[in-house]
Amino acid sequence: MSISIARKAEVRNDHRRHDSDTGSPEVQIAILTDRIKNLQDHFAGHKHDNHSRRGLLAMVSRRNSLLRYLQRTNRDNYLETIKKLGLRK
C-alpha cells in the first residue's frame, strides 16, 4: 500500500531538516512509518495476505536500519524522531 503524493509531501514537511530536504533519514523513517501504519490497517481485514506481509517485513527492516544509522550518527535527531513518531521507548 502506498501513500498519496499529498500525504507524502505533508510527512516530508513535518520531518525535514531544511527547506529542500527530501531524503534525510528522518524523512525516510517518517514515510516508512506512515506506510507501515497503512499496511497494519489493511491486515485487519485481510489476515491471509502473505504477499503484502512480506513487503511489510521488508519496510520494517529498512526502517530499523535507518533508525540504527541515525542513532549512530546523530543521537539528538534520533531521539526527537522516535518521540515524534511514537516509536520504541
Gaussian input, Z-matrix of N, CA and C with variables (Angstrom, degrees):
# hf/3-21g

backbone

0 1
 N
 C     1     B1
 C     2     B2     1     A1
 N     3     B3     2     A2     1     D1
 C     4     B4     3     A3     2     D2
 C     5     B5     4     A4     3     D3
 N     6     B6     5     A5     4     D4
 C     7     B7     6     A6     5     D5
 C     8     B8     7     A7     6     D6
 N     9     B9     8     A8     7     D7
 C    10    B10     9     A9     8     D8
 C    11    B11    10    A10     9     D9
 N    12    B12    11    A11    10    D10
 C    13    B13    12    A12    11    D11
 C    14    B14    13    A13    12    D12
 N    15    B15    14    A14    13    D13
 C    16    B16    15    A15    14    D14
 C    17    B17    16    A16    15    D15
 N    18    B18    17    A17    16    D16
 C    19    B19    18    A18    17    D17
 C    20    B20    19    A19    18    D18
 N    21    B21    20    A20    19    D19
 C    22    B22    21    A21    20    D20
 C    23    B23    22    A22    21    D21
 N    24    B24    23    A23    22    D22
 C    25    B25    24    A24    23    D23
 C    26    B26    25    A25    24    D24
 N    27    B27    26    A26    25    D25
 C    28    B28    27    A27    26    D26
 C    29    B29    28    A28    27    D27
 N    30    B30    29    A29    28    D28
 C    31    B31    30    A30    29    D29
 C    32    B32    31    A31    30    D30
 N    33    B33    32    A32    31    D31
 C    34    B34    33    A33    32    D32
 C    35    B35    34    A34    33    D33
 N    36    B36    35    A35    34    D34
 C    37    B37    36    A36    35    D35
 C    38    B38    37    A37    36    D36
 N    39    B39    38    A38    37    D37
 C    40    B40    39    A39    38    D38
 C    41    B41    40    A40    39    D39
 N    42    B42    41    A41    40    D40
 C    43    B43    42    A42    41    D41
 C    44    B44    43    A43    42    D42
 N    45    B45    44    A44    43    D43
 C    46    B46    45    A45    44    D44
 C    47    B47    46    A46    45    D45
 N    48    B48    47    A47    46    D46
 C    49    B49    48    A48    47    D47
 C    50    B50    49    A49    48    D48
 N    51    B51    50    A50    49    D49
 C    52    B52    51    A51    50    D50
 C    53    B53    52    A52    51    D51
 N    54    B54    53    A53    52    D52
 C    55    B55    54    A54    53    D53
 C    56    B56    55    A55    54    D54
 N    57    B57    56    A56    55    D55
 C    58    B58    57    A57    56    D56
 C    59    B59    58    A58    57    D57
 N    60    B60    59    A59    58    D58
 C    61    B61    60    A60    59    D59
 C    62    B62    61    A61    60    D60
 N    63    B63    62    A62    61    D61
 C    64    B64    63    A63    62    D62
 C    65    B65    64    A64    63    D63
 N    66    B66    65    A65    64    D64
 C    67    B67    66    A66    65    D65
 C    68    B68    67    A67    66    D66
 N    69    B69    68    A68    67    D67
 C    70    B70    69    A69    68    D68
 C    71    B71    70    A70    69    D69
 N    72    B72    71    A71    70    D70
 C    73    B73    72    A72    71    D71
 C    74    B74    73    A73    72    D72
 N    75    B75    74    A74    73    D73
 C    76    B76    75    A75    74    D74
 C    77    B77    76    A76    75    D75
 N    78    B78    77    A77    76    D76
 C    79    B79    78    A78    77    D77
 C    80    B80    79    A79    78    D78
 N    81    B81    80    A80    79    D79
 C    82    B82    81    A81    80    D80
 C    83    B83    82    A82    81    D81
 N    84    B84    83    A83    82    D82
 C    85    B85    84    A84    83    D83
 C    86    B86    85    A85    84    D84
 N    87    B87    86    A86    85    D85
 C    88    B88    87    A87    86    D86
 C    89    B89    88    A88    87    D87
 N    90    B90    89    A89    88    D88
 C    91    B91    90    A90    89    D89
 C    92    B92    91    A91    90    D90
 N    93    B93    92    A92    91    D91
 C    94    B94    93    A93    92    D92
 C    95    B95    94    A94    93    D93
 N    96    B96    95    A95    94    D94
 C    97    B97    96    A96    95    D95
 C    98    B98    97    A97    96    D96
 N    99    B99    98    A98    97    D97
 C   100   B100    99    A99    98    D98
 C   101   B101   100   A100    99    D99
 N   102   B102   101   A101   100   D100
 C   103   B103   102   A102   101   D101
 C   104   B104   103   A103   102   D102
 N   105   B105   104   A104   103   D103
 C   106   B106   105   A105   104   D104
 C   107   B107   106   A106   105   D105
 N   108   B108   107   A107   106   D106
 C   109   B109   108   A108   107   D107
 C   110   B110   109   A109   108   D108
 N   111   B111   110   A110   109   D109
 C   112   B112   111   A111   110   D110
 C   113   B113   112   A112   111   D111
 N   114   B114   113   A113   112   D112
 C   115   B115   114   A114   113   D113
 C   116   B116   115   A115   114   D114
 N   117   B117   116   A116   115   D115
 C   118   B118   117   A117   116   D116
 C   119   B119   118   A118   117   D117
 N   120   B120   119   A119   118   D118
 C   121   B121   120   A120   119   D119
 C   122   B122   121   A121   120   D120
 N   123   B123   122   A122   121   D121
 C   124   B124   123   A123   122   D122
 C   125   B125   124   A124   123   D123
 N   126   B126   125   A125   124   D124
 C   127   B127   126   A126   125   D125
 C   128   B128   127   A127   126   D126
 N   129   B129   128   A128   127   D127
 C   130   B130   129   A129   128   D128
 C   131   B131   130   A130   129   D129
 N   132   B132   131   A131   130   D130
 C   133   B133   132   A132   131   D131
 C   134   B134   133   A133   132   D132
 N   135   B135   134   A134   133   D133
 C   136   B136   135   A135   134   D134
 C   137   B137   136   A136   135   D135
 N   138   B138   137   A137   136   D136
 C   139   B139   138   A138   137   D137
 C   140   B140   139   A139   138   D138
 N   141   B141   140   A140   139   D139
 C   142   B142   141   A141   140   D140
 C   143   B143   142   A142   141   D141
 N   144   B144   143   A143   142   D142
 C   145   B145   144   A144   143   D143
 C   146   B146   145   A145   144   D144
 N   147   B147   146   A146   145   D145
 C   148   B148   147   A147   146   D146
 C   149   B149   148   A148   147   D147
 N   150   B150   149   A149   148   D148
 C   151   B151   150   A150   149   D149
 C   152   B152   151   A151   150   D150
 N   153   B153   152   A152   151   D151
 C   154   B154   153   A153   152   D152
 C   155   B155   154   A154   153   D153
 N   156   B156   155   A155   154   D154
 C   157   B157   156   A156   155   D155
 C   158   B158   157   A157   156   D156
 N   159   B159   158   A158   157   D157
 C   160   B160   159   A159   158   D158
 C   161   B161   160   A160   159   D159
 N   162   B162   161   A161   160   D160
 C   163   B163   162   A162   161   D161
 C   164   B164   163   A163   162   D162
 N   165   B165   164   A164   163   D163
 C   166   B166   165   A165   164   D164
 C   167   B167   166   A166   165   D165
 N   168   B168   167   A167   166   D166
 C   169   B169   168   A168   167   D167
 C   170   B170   169   A169   168   D168
 N   171   B171   170   A170   169   D169
 C   172   B172   171   A171   170   D170
 C   173   B173   172   A172   171   D171
 N   174   B174   173   A173   172   D172
 C   175   B175   174   A174   173   D173
 C   176   B176   175   A175   174   D174
 N   177   B177   176   A176   175   D175
 C   178   B178   177   A177   176   D176
 C   179   B179   178   A178   177   D177
 N   180   B180   179   A179   178   D178
 C   181   B181   180   A180   179   D179
 C   182   B182   181   A181   180   D180
 N   183   B183   182   A182   181   D181
 C   184   B184   183   A183   182   D182
 C   185   B185   184   A184   183   D183
 N   186   B186   185   A185   184   D184
 C   187   B187   186   A186   185   D185
 C   188   B188   187   A187   186   D186
 N   189   B189   188   A188   187   D187
 C   190   B190   189   A189   188   D188
 C   191   B191   190   A190   189   D189
 N   192   B192   191   A191   190   D190
 C   193   B193   192   A192   191   D191
 C   194   B194   193   A193   192   D192
 N   195   B195   194   A194   193   D193
 C   196   B196   195   A195   194   D194
 C   197   B197   196   A196   195   D195
 N   198   B198   197   A197   196   D196
 C   199   B199   198   A198   197   D197
 C   200   B200   199   A199   198   D198
 N   201   B201   200   A200   199   D199
 C   202   B202   201   A201   200   D200
 C   203   B203   202   A202   201   D201
 N   204   B204   203   A203   202   D202
 C   205   B205   204   A204   203   D203
 C   206   B206   205   A205   204   D204
 N   207   B207   206   A206   205   D205
 C   208   B208   207   A207   206   D206
 C   209   B209   208   A208   207   D207
 N   210   B210   209   A209   208   D208
 C   211   B211   210   A210   209   D209
 C   212   B212   211   A211   210   D210
 N   213   B213   212   A212   211   D211
 C   214   B214   213   A213   212   D212
 C   215   B215   214   A214   213   D213
 N   216   B216   215   A215   214   D214
 C   217   B217   216   A216   215   D215
 C   218   B218   217   A217   216   D216
 N   219   B219   218   A218   217   D217
 C   220   B220   219   A219   218   D218
 C   221   B221   220   A220   219   D219
 N   222   B222   221   A221   220   D220
 C   223   B223   222   A222   221   D221
 C   224   B224   223   A223   222   D222
 N   225   B225   224   A224   223   D223
 C   226   B226   225   A225   224   D224
 C   227   B227   226   A226   225   D225
 N   228   B228   227   A227   226   D226
 C   229   B229   228   A228   227   D227
 C   230   B230   229   A229   228   D228
 N   231   B231   230   A230   229   D229
 C   232   B232   231   A231   230   D230
 C   233   B233   232   A232   231   D231
 N   234   B234   233   A233   232   D232
 C   235   B235   234   A234   233   D233
 C   236   B236   235   A235   234   D234
 N   237   B237   236   A236   235   D235
 C   238   B238   237   A237   236   D236
 C   239   B239   238   A238   237   D237
 N   240   B240   239   A239   238   D238
 C   241   B241   240   A240   239   D239
 C   242   B242   241   A241   240   D240
 N   243   B243   242   A242   241   D241
 C   244   B244   243   A243   242   D242
 C   245   B245   244   A244   243   D243
 N   246   B246   245   A245   244   D244
 C   247   B247   246   A246   245   D245
 C   248   B248   247   A247   246   D246
 N   249   B249   248   A248   247   D247
 C   250   B250   249   A249   248   D248
 C   251   B251   250   A250   249   D249
 N   252   B252   251   A251   250   D250
 C   253   B253   252   A252   251   D251
 C   254   B254   253   A253   252   D252
 N   255   B255   254   A254   253   D253
 C   256   B256   255   A255   254   D254
 C   257   B257   256   A256   255   D255
 N   258   B258   257   A257   256   D256
 C   259   B259   258   A258   257   D257
 C   260   B260   259   A259   258   D258
 N   261   B261   260   A260   259   D259
 C   262   B262   261   A261   260   D260
 C   263   B263   262   A262   261   D261
 N   264   B264   263   A263   262   D262
 C   265   B265   264   A264   263   D263
 C   266   B266   265   A265   264   D264

   B1=1.4427
   B2=1.5214
   B3=1.2921
   B4=1.4568
   B5=1.5230
   B6=1.3096
   B7=1.4577
   B8=1.5217
   B9=1.3064
   B10=1.4626
   B11=1.5296
   B12=1.3013
   B13=1.4546
   B14=1.5306
   B15=1.3229
   B16=1.4629
   B17=1.5305
   B18=1.3274
   B19=1.4635
   B20=1.5301
   B21=1.3392
   B22=1.4578
   B23=1.5335
   B24=1.3287
   B25=1.4652
   B26=1.5256
   B27=1.3166
   B28=1.4637
   B29=1.5306
   B30=1.3169
   B31=1.4662
   B32=1.5273
   B33=1.3273
   B34=1.4625
   B35=1.5353
   B36=1.3283
   B37=1.4662
   B38=1.5247
   B39=1.3183
   B40=1.4577
   B41=1.5284
   B42=1.3357
   B43=1.4640
   B44=1.5227
   B45=1.3073
   B46=1.4609
   B47=1.5251
   B48=1.3388
   B49=1.4662
   B50=1.5223
   B51=1.3250
   B52=1.4587
   B53=1.5209
   B54=1.3104
   B55=1.4704
   B56=1.5248
   B57=1.3193
   B58=1.4711
   B59=1.5261
   B60=1.3137
   B61=1.4611
   B62=1.5245
   B63=1.3347
   B64=1.4634
   B65=1.5144
   B66=1.3256
   B67=1.4521
   B68=1.5049
   B69=1.3090
   B70=1.4599
   B71=1.5299
   B72=1.3242
   B73=1.4635
   B74=1.5239
   B75=1.3338
   B76=1.4624
   B77=1.5220
   B78=1.3242
   B79=1.4687
   B80=1.5226
   B81=1.3329
   B82=1.4607
   B83=1.5253
   B84=1.3285
   B85=1.4630
   B86=1.5267
   B87=1.3285
   B88=1.4647
   B89=1.5299
   B90=1.3249
   B91=1.4703
   B92=1.5245
   B93=1.3253
   B94=1.4644
   B95=1.5251
   B96=1.3160
   B97=1.4626
   B98=1.5184
   B99=1.3261
   B100=1.4612
   B101=1.5282
   B102=1.3241
   B103=1.4691
   B104=1.5265
   B105=1.3337
   B106=1.4664
   B107=1.5243
   B108=1.3212
   B109=1.4664
   B110=1.5232
   B111=1.3347
   B112=1.4631
   B113=1.5201
   B114=1.3265
   B115=1.4607
   B116=1.5247
   B117=1.3182
   B118=1.4591
   B119=1.5246
   B120=1.3369
   B121=1.4593
   B122=1.5243
   B123=1.3148
   B124=1.4608
   B125=1.5338
   B126=1.3272
   B127=1.4667
   B128=1.5270
   B129=1.3150
   B130=1.4546
   B131=1.5262
   B132=1.3164
   B133=1.4616
   B134=1.5117
   B135=1.3251
   B136=1.4680
   B137=1.5239
   B138=1.3082
   B139=1.4678
   B140=1.5308
   B141=1.3018
   B142=1.4633
   B143=1.5199
   B144=1.3042
   B145=1.4609
   B146=1.5280
   B147=1.3365
   B148=1.4577
   B149=1.5252
   B150=1.3114
   B151=1.4601
   B152=1.5313
   B153=1.2953
   B154=1.4653
   B155=1.5178
   B156=1.3185
   B157=1.4640
   B158=1.5285
   B159=1.3176
   B160=1.4614
   B161=1.5310
   B162=1.3148
   B163=1.4576
   B164=1.5153
   B165=1.3265
   B166=1.4661
   B167=1.5267
   B168=1.3110
   B169=1.4587
   B170=1.5230
   B171=1.3191
   B172=1.4635
   B173=1.5262
   B174=1.3430
   B175=1.4660
   B176=1.5237
   B177=1.3236
   B178=1.4613
   B179=1.5264
   B180=1.3171
   B181=1.4552
   B182=1.5294
   B183=1.3107
   B184=1.4705
   B185=1.5323
   B186=1.3324
   B187=1.4621
   B188=1.5238
   B189=1.3362
   B190=1.4594
   B191=1.5226
   B192=1.3251
   B193=1.4606
   B194=1.5174
   B195=1.3253
   B196=1.4579
   B197=1.5271
   B198=1.3270
   B199=1.4598
   B200=1.5307
   B201=1.3230
   B202=1.4603
   B203=1.5247
   B204=1.3372
   B205=1.4639
   B206=1.5291
   B207=1.3129
   B208=1.4577
   B209=1.5323
   B210=1.3077
   B211=1.4596
   B212=1.5301
   B213=1.3151
   B214=1.4602
   B215=1.5304
   B216=1.3295
   B217=1.4553
   B218=1.5225
   B219=1.3316
   B220=1.4575
   B221=1.5325
   B222=1.2979
   B223=1.4702
   B224=1.5364
   B225=1.3424
   B226=1.4645
   B227=1.5270
   B228=1.3283
   B229=1.4677
   B230=1.5248
   B231=1.3296
   B232=1.4607
   B233=1.5298
   B234=1.3235
   B235=1.4689
   B236=1.5227
   B237=1.3131
   B238=1.4625
   B239=1.5334
   B240=1.3247
   B241=1.4681
   B242=1.5230
   B243=1.3362
   B244=1.4678
   B245=1.5207
   B246=1.3270
   B247=1.4719
   B248=1.5315
   B249=1.3369
   B250=1.4655
   B251=1.5268
   B252=1.3377
   B253=1.4593
   B254=1.5189
   B255=1.3307
   B256=1.4582
   B257=1.5218
   B258=1.3243
   B259=1.4556
   B260=1.5165
   B261=1.2825
   B262=1.4581
   B263=1.5074
   B264=1.3180
   B265=1.4593
   B266=1.5038
   A1=108.82
   A2=114.99
   A3=118.87
   A4=109.52
   A5=115.09
   A6=119.49
   A7=108.02
   A8=116.06
   A9=120.25
   A10=110.51
   A11=115.54
   A12=121.59
   A13=110.17
   A14=116.57
   A15=120.30
   A16=111.07
   A17=116.65
   A18=120.45
   A19=110.62
   A20=116.41
   A21=120.55
   A22=110.36
   A23=117.02
   A24=121.25
   A25=110.47
   A26=116.45
   A27=121.03
   A28=111.15
   A29=116.20
   A30=121.11
   A31=109.53
   A32=116.50
   A33=121.40
   A34=110.55
   A35=117.38
   A36=120.95
   A37=112.06
   A38=117.41
   A39=121.01
   A40=113.01
   A41=117.51
   A42=120.29
   A43=114.52
   A44=119.12
   A45=119.93
   A46=111.72
   A47=114.36
   A48=121.44
   A49=111.22
   A50=117.16
   A51=122.41
   A52=108.48
   A53=117.86
   A54=122.28
   A55=114.73
   A56=118.06
   A57=119.28
   A58=112.55
   A59=117.71
   A60=122.43
   A61=110.55
   A62=115.94
   A63=120.01
   A64=112.47
   A65=118.41
   A66=119.32
   A67=116.05
   A68=118.27
   A69=119.14
   A70=109.39
   A71=118.02
   A72=120.12
   A73=112.90
   A74=116.93
   A75=119.92
   A76=111.05
   A77=116.95
   A78=121.53
   A79=110.05
   A80=116.93
   A81=120.41
   A82=111.52
   A83=116.89
   A84=120.98
   A85=110.37
   A86=116.93
   A87=120.80
   A88=111.26
   A89=117.45
   A90=120.69
   A91=110.27
   A92=117.08
   A93=119.88
   A94=111.68
   A95=117.24
   A96=120.91
   A97=110.75
   A98=116.89
   A99=120.57
   A100=110.81
   A101=117.25
   A102=120.73
   A103=111.18
   A104=117.14
   A105=121.52
   A106=110.37
   A107=117.28
   A108=120.37
   A109=111.08
   A110=117.35
   A111=120.39
   A112=111.15
   A113=117.19
   A114=120.26
   A115=111.56
   A116=118.10
   A117=119.87
   A118=110.65
   A119=117.18
   A120=120.38
   A121=110.47
   A122=116.90
   A123=121.94
   A124=110.50
   A125=116.82
   A126=120.04
   A127=113.02
   A128=117.72
   A129=119.58
   A130=110.71
   A131=116.61
   A132=120.39
   A133=114.47
   A134=117.52
   A135=121.85
   A136=109.28
   A137=115.45
   A138=120.92
   A139=113.73
   A140=117.87
   A141=120.91
   A142=113.52
   A143=118.20
   A144=122.18
   A145=109.32
   A146=115.21
   A147=120.35
   A148=113.19
   A149=118.38
   A150=120.69
   A151=110.30
   A152=116.96
   A153=120.14
   A154=111.19
   A155=116.70
   A156=120.31
   A157=110.64
   A158=116.32
   A159=120.50
   A160=110.01
   A161=116.93
   A162=121.21
   A163=111.59
   A164=115.90
   A165=120.69
   A166=110.34
   A167=117.06
   A168=120.55
   A169=111.56
   A170=117.25
   A171=120.68
   A172=110.83
   A173=116.89
   A174=120.21
   A175=111.39
   A176=117.20
   A177=121.00
   A178=109.87
   A179=116.90
   A180=121.49
   A181=111.01
   A182=116.49
   A183=121.08
   A184=110.37
   A185=116.74
   A186=120.75
   A187=110.95
   A188=117.46
   A189=120.53
   A190=111.71
   A191=117.15
   A192=120.90
   A193=110.75
   A194=116.34
   A195=120.48
   A196=111.54
   A197=117.23
   A198=120.67
   A199=111.25
   A200=117.09
   A201=120.13
   A202=110.82
   A203=116.67
   A204=120.93
   A205=110.35
   A206=117.03
   A207=121.28
   A208=110.46
   A209=116.98
   A210=120.82
   A211=110.55
   A212=116.01
   A213=121.46
   A214=111.86
   A215=117.53
   A216=121.00
   A217=114.35
   A218=118.01
   A219=120.31
   A220=108.98
   A221=115.85
   A222=122.33
   A223=112.17
   A224=117.70
   A225=120.53
   A226=111.43
   A227=117.14
   A228=120.52
   A229=111.16
   A230=116.77
   A231=121.27
   A232=110.46
   A233=116.05
   A234=120.16
   A235=111.02
   A236=116.94
   A237=120.92
   A238=111.13
   A239=116.46
   A240=121.15
   A241=111.34
   A242=117.77
   A243=118.23
   A244=110.93
   A245=116.76
   A246=119.40
   A247=110.22
   A248=117.11
   A249=121.85
   A250=112.34
   A251=115.32
   A252=120.62
   A253=113.44
   A254=117.53
   A255=120.62
   A256=112.41
   A257=117.37
   A258=121.57
   A259=110.27
   A260=115.26
   A261=124.12
   A262=113.13
   A263=117.30
   A264=121.42
   A265=113.53
   D1=126.71
   D2=178.29
   D3=-100.80
   D4=168.13
   D5=177.88
   D6=-107.70
   D7=156.73
   D8=-177.03
   D9=-69.29
   D10=159.95
   D11=179.85
   D12=-62.06
   D13=-39.98
   D14=179.59
   D15=-64.71
   D16=-42.52
   D17=179.72
   D18=-65.99
   D19=-39.66
   D20=179.00
   D21=-63.81
   D22=-40.48
   D23=178.43
   D24=-65.10
   D25=-38.66
   D26=178.63
   D27=-64.06
   D28=-45.37
   D29=178.67
   D30=-63.77
   D31=-43.01
   D32=179.39
   D33=-59.97
   D34=-42.81
   D35=-179.50
   D36=-66.78
   D37=-31.13
   D38=-179.19
   D39=-75.21
   D40=-26.00
   D41=-170.88
   D42=-120.26
   D43=6.97
   D44=-176.06
   D45=-78.63
   D46=156.65
   D47=179.18
   D48=-83.55
   D49=-38.12
   D50=-179.99
   D51=-146.27
   D52=177.31
   D53=-170.57
   D54=-59.48
   D55=-36.62
   D56=-176.65
   D57=-101.88
   D58=17.74
   D59=-177.59
   D60=-78.21
   D61=122.28
   D62=176.43
   D63=-128.02
   D64=-13.45
   D65=-172.59
   D66=-129.19
   D67=14.26
   D68=179.27
   D69=-66.43
   D70=157.90
   D71=179.86
   D72=-56.43
   D73=-36.09
   D74=-179.87
   D75=-61.56
   D76=-43.25
   D77=179.87
   D78=-66.93
   D79=-44.94
   D80=-179.78
   D81=-62.05
   D82=-41.69
   D83=179.19
   D84=-63.97
   D85=-42.71
   D86=-179.21
   D87=-64.47
   D88=-41.74
   D89=179.24
   D90=-66.33
   D91=-44.00
   D92=177.57
   D93=-62.05
   D94=-39.16
   D95=178.95
   D96=-62.83
   D97=-40.90
   D98=178.35
   D99=-64.83
   D100=-41.93
   D101=178.45
   D102=-65.98
   D103=-38.33
   D104=178.90
   D105=-64.40
   D106=-42.26
   D107=178.42
   D108=-63.24
   D109=-39.08
   D110=177.11
   D111=-63.24
   D112=-41.52
   D113=179.12
   D114=-67.60
   D115=-35.26
   D116=177.96
   D117=-63.24
   D118=-37.71
   D119=175.75
   D120=-65.54
   D121=-37.16
   D122=179.07
   D123=-62.78
   D124=-39.75
   D125=-177.11
   D126=-72.41
   D127=-15.06
   D128=175.96
   D129=-62.45
   D130=-35.34
   D131=-179.39
   D132=-102.74
   D133=-13.41
   D134=-176.82
   D135=-128.62
   D136=74.58
   D137=-173.85
   D138=-66.77
   D139=-25.97
   D140=-174.46
   D141=-101.81
   D142=17.37
   D143=-179.74
   D144=-84.35
   D145=79.89
   D146=-174.70
   D147=-73.78
   D148=-25.51
   D149=178.36
   D150=-67.06
   D151=-42.77
   D152=177.18
   D153=-70.91
   D154=-31.45
   D155=178.35
   D156=-63.54
   D157=-35.96
   D158=177.31
   D159=-63.97
   D160=-41.33
   D161=176.66
   D162=-64.23
   D163=-38.30
   D164=177.68
   D165=-61.42
   D166=-45.88
   D167=179.38
   D168=-62.38
   D169=-36.88
   D170=177.27
   D171=-65.58
   D172=-40.26
   D173=178.84
   D174=-66.80
   D175=-41.09
   D176=178.46
   D177=-62.99
   D178=-41.60
   D179=178.64
   D180=-63.50
   D181=-43.33
   D182=178.94
   D183=-63.32
   D184=-43.11
   D185=178.85
   D186=-63.02
   D187=-41.11
   D188=178.02
   D189=-63.34
   D190=-38.30
   D191=177.37
   D192=-63.52
   D193=-44.05
   D194=178.76
   D195=-65.59
   D196=-38.28
   D197=177.68
   D198=-65.08
   D199=-41.29
   D200=177.72
   D201=-63.76
   D202=-41.06
   D203=177.51
   D204=-61.75
   D205=-47.12
   D206=-178.46
   D207=-64.46
   D208=-39.00
   D209=178.61
   D210=-63.58
   D211=-38.61
   D212=-178.32
   D213=-72.19
   D214=-35.70
   D215=-172.43
   D216=-97.58
   D217=-34.78
   D218=-176.14
   D219=-146.67
   D220=87.28
   D221=-173.13
   D222=-60.20
   D223=-39.63
   D224=-178.04
   D225=-64.48
   D226=-45.39
   D227=178.46
   D228=-65.77
   D229=-34.43
   D230=177.10
   D231=-61.13
   D232=-49.30
   D233=-178.80
   D234=-64.24
   D235=-39.25
   D236=178.50
   D237=-65.66
   D238=-40.93
   D239=-178.48
   D240=-65.96
   D241=-47.12
   D242=-178.23
   D243=-68.45
   D244=-29.57
   D245=177.15
   D246=-69.58
   D247=-43.90
   D248=179.46
   D249=-61.19
   D250=-41.84
   D251=-174.80
   D252=-89.83
   D253=-9.39
   D254=179.46
   D255=73.16
   D256=35.49
   D257=179.95
   D258=-99.19
   D259=153.17
   D260=174.41
   D261=55.77
   D262=-131.63
   D263=-170.10
   D264=-78.75

